[in-house]
């Protein structure tokens, strides 16, 4: 496997882990007494900063985009609508600036399904045999 493919896989894993903090609520078992709204807000802010940092600190060549489904984009919008009124003005400006930077950099890779996230090259190298144009699964 080529080094770029390894990089895409590793960054896909990192982005997915950061999105777990940013866009997904903790499971029902964890929403008990210890998960107050302030803690959830901090968790989401931490995840957003992590996504921004991971994308912004990639090398210039062979960078990976952030895989986002339509559902993820809707949750990102809900995040901004929830966060902006509940934090101080300076932090709100910083969050809006970071979000605008990600849009300006075209950081999002819009995908239809969660499992479609950047593993096409892995699929074609492992499953599909281009010389025979047949799948090894069938």
Phi, psi and omega in degrees: 000142182286154182300323178297322179293320176299316180299316179299319181294313181297316180293325176299320178294316179297315180297320180294320178295318179294322179293332176300320178285321188283310193253340185253136177285153175296159183297165184300326180296327183275349184278015181292217187296325187283344185262082175276171185296325179295319179293319177296320178296316178296322179297315180293319177298318178299316178297320179295316177300321180294318177298314180299314181294316180298319180289317185289338184257018177281159175294160184295318180264149176060041179275158179252145176269164181275116181286127182224129171274172177299322178296319177297319179295321177296320178292327177295320177295317177298321178301312180296319179293330179279321188282314189305314180287342187260005180234168181290164189297320181295316179293323178297318177298321180295318179296316178296318178299315180296319178296317178296322177298315179298321177291319180295325179281357184053053186282345186271137170250102184284123182237158182278323184231158178299319184281359179274358192295093167061016181252018181299318181296322177296318179299311184291329179282326185267320189261317186265129177260106185293334182291324180259351183056038179227152176274146177282353180277337185248000000 
